[in-house]
Amino acid sequence: MPMDRSNMWTAGNRSHRASAAKPTGSSPMKPQSHFLTICWDGTAEDGTPITLQATLCKAHRQVIALRSASARGVRRQFGESCDLCDGREPRTLAAEAE
């Protein structure tokens, strides 16, 4: 099929087009890390149930998700670094008032 302007965006050499899938920045081969805040249920040293929260990288989110079925994302909370990679402990959330 001959190439003309009418089918330029659906066929032809794709290397000359801009692509939303291409990463931006100085290192195009390495995707930028995303740090998301999650919370999960845990147990304190005295056995009482607690809720923990941390901003984590993908690897640490996967570890928490495998260990705790209660792990869930905290809506629209992002961070600049991973708490566990940087040596910070997860935060304990205050108990909800009944």
Number of C-alpha atoms within 10 A of each C-alpha: 6 6 10 10 6 8 11 12 11 8 12 14 10 11 7 7 10 8 9 7 6 10 13 12 10 7 9 10 10 10 11 11 11 14 20 21 20 21 23 21 17 16 11 12 7 6 8 8 12 14 18 19 20 24 26 25 20 13 11 17 22 13 10 17 16 11 11 14 10 13 20 16 15 15 9 7 11 14 14 12 15 22 20 14 12 9 8 11 12 16 13 16 13 9 9 5 4 3
